[in-house]
Amino acid sequence: MRPVHTALAVLVAAVWGFNFVVIEIGLGHFPPLLLSALRFLVAALPAVFFVGRPKTAWKWIIAVGTALGIAKFGLLFTGMAAGMPAGLSSLVLQVQSVFTAVLASLVLRERPGRVRIAGMAVALAGIAVAAVDGGTSGPVLGFTLVVAAAACWGVSNVLTRKASPPDALNFMVWVCTVPVLPLFALSLLLEGPERDLAALRGLDWSGAAVIAYVAWVSTVFGFGAWNHLLRRYPASSVAPFSLLVPVFGMSSAALVLGEGVSGLRWVAALLLVGGVGMTSLAPARAGARTKAAEDGGAAAGGAAAVSAGSPPAAAAASPAP
């Protein structure tokens, strides 16, 4: 990856890491599904009126909106509301990189090389250390819901890579429109109208700031930048940077929420960073380039992109989706 894109990936990880602290604060104001619905409502409006018509097929917008918005965030917020701490949630969620790599291998035929596989193993060792440190004392239901959220994020990553949206911001804003009504309906059904109305009536500056951060900073900017990276590079190259999220998540949770961070958890963070370094520095395998060129549709445009030294995903991105 180019240095500027590496820096962008790290910035997104920092934004998402602190996002867990903001979510924890937000869950003190709103029920989890209502908070998730408000997140996507504010992210979509009024931005949807300024980004123009969708530039990606609706099937991809609906698919990513369902996997990312309804499933991933609904499960994550509910898991944290069930008692999963912010710092630990930021760590457990990163098993999405494994789901992404496996799904990318099966669906996109993106085959990570030996160094990348070793990097994944090192990063997963870090997650295992953190699980031994704090996961056994955490709520089983909350832990299960966060793992399920990670699986849905992996699905979303691969769907986004397959869609190759030509305009990442346009794509993300339209994706945000998909979960709004389903999440509001689920909140009314599962959390109850009385609880929802009480939360909305009690809205204050703190609650409004939470919604603004999770909607505009974490969602529009974060996933817009993330999808831009997924469009340019194989999913197995981009996804490992999300393993930096718990480094920022645990640090900010300790500083802002006072969550304890043991020595074992810092060891886990170091392993995660090491794993990210191994996976990001390793070259892509030829099989991934071949598949990307095939997915591009336009043979001449794909060949020009590859011959110019562009990443495989750049050749894959064509106006067709």
Disulfide bonds with the S-S distance in Angstrom:
none
